[in-house]
Amino acid sequence: MKKIDIIKGIHPGKMVERELQKRNINKRQFALSIDEHPQTRGAIIKGSRKMNADLSLKLEEKLEFEEGFLMTLQVFYGIKEAKRDSSYKPDLSKFRKEVF
């Protein structure tokens, strides 16, 4: 089983927080080292802000994660959140009937 299969649905901020704790890195200094506001880093870690591509690349480079790892987590987290919403129903009218 791949690592990504195990952590699907986890907000990428949780992975960043875990890594910072594991490496005993000061969160404020880390945020400043990647040229981000500590508040931005805090919002990502709390899960109240979505990961974007620019921030993802900065974090991945600094933490030596595989490129695209955090954005992949963000996509899976978004899918999990959409499924949690009971009103979520895919719009199948956009597909040709032959597809089904």
C-alpha positions, 0 to 999 in steps of 0.5 A: 500500500502506498503512503498516499493511500494511507493518508488520503483525506488528511488536510495537508496542513496536518502533514506539515505540522507533523513534519515541523514537530518531528524535526523540532522546527520553530513554526514562526521561523519556518514560515519566515524562512519560506517568505510567508506570514506566520498567520498563513502557515497557522491557517494551513496547519489548522485546516482553515485555509486551502493549500495552493500550488505556490505555497505547496512548492515552497513547503515541499522544497523546504521539507524535502517532500516529493513535488506535488505531494501536498497538493495531492493531499489537498485534492483528496481532502477536498473530495472527502469534504465534498462527500461529507456534504449530504447534498453533493451529487455529481451532475451527470447531465454533462456526460453523454448517455453512451458513457453510462 
